[in-house]
Amino acid sequence: MNEPSILCIGELLIDFFCTDINTDLAQGQHFSKQAGGAPANVCATITTLGGRPRFVSKVGNDPFGHFLKQTMMDLTIDEWSILLDQHHSTTLAFVSMKEDGERDFVFNRGADAHLNNKELHESRWMESSIIHFGSATALLGDTLKSAYISFIQTVKEAGEFISFDPNFRKDLWKGRERDFSGAAEQCISQADFVKVIEEEGKIISGLSHLSDGVERFHRLGANTVAVTLGKGGTLVSNGKESCIVPSISVHSVDSTGAGDAFVGATLHHDQDAKALLEDFEELKNIISTSNRVGATVCTKMGAISAIRELKGRTSSC
């Protein structure tokens, strides 16, 4: 069977990582520019592993936007799907890390917020077998939020396979966690495959016990749920069976994009998605591979840069 085409939807942005040790952004002098954005990372993983994904996003018609477009083209992503906004600049994120693990974070949102419903419907989505929604910024508001939720409903009505990763970022949602939960639940109710981390699973469900949260997601409508637990592996459930699939031990340098790489590896397979997710033993095998891919990405700085080095490494990791 031919590899199913996968369409990834959402933000494509620049991450500026402060490379000065234990320094906040006010004092930082040196920054590393990296291509980023959760759905872009998923797309990069799929193509690096040999798949043929599609991607639709919007960047500014500026040097950063051109850099991002070229980065995705280098990954053999169709250039037509990276839209250039003539009126808004490319979205930028600035991050520094303290020794205690706390982040200093500044987010300048731009063109990705203005991807609209018409542009999504022109994305050749019906040529794809799987539609992945990775929403780190999509649910914040503006044009993209209404287009995003409307498009999920359109895809659901068409009977397509939907993958959803809420991608909660506490720096983006401070004081608005309830808004995030409500929007995420709307998307979960439409999804065939949902991936969350433990923290956001509790935030969305409002439940402190992991298994209770997973059960709630199933009641909302999610068919298969994966909760990534870092070095603790991944809890996977299809509503009938569940288990924790172990991960591997690595020396972590930067965990940015590890969850996105996990999703990309999970969606990358050569069988019908719905049939595959009904086979729990096969699903566990896929999740095991995805855990290894996600862990491997943690060993390098910068999500897409790390993902591009995956080829030839995941079989031995």
Secondary structure, 3 states (H helix, E strand, C coil): CCCCCEEEECCCEEEEEECCCCCCCCCCCCEEEEEECHHHHHHHHHHHCCCCCEEEEEEECCHHHHHHHHHHHHCCCCHHHEEEECCCCCCEEEEEECCCCCEEEEEECCHHHHCCHHHHHCCCHHHCCEEEEECCCCCCCHHHHHHHHHHHHHHHHCCCEEEEECCCCHHHHCCCHHHHHHHHHHHHCCCCEEEEEHHHHHHHHCCCCHHHHHHHHHHHCCCEEEEECHHHCEEEECCCCEEEECCCCCCCCCCCCHHHHHHHHHHCCCCCHHHHHHCHHHHHHHHHHHHHHHHHHCCCCCHHHHHCCCCCCCCCC
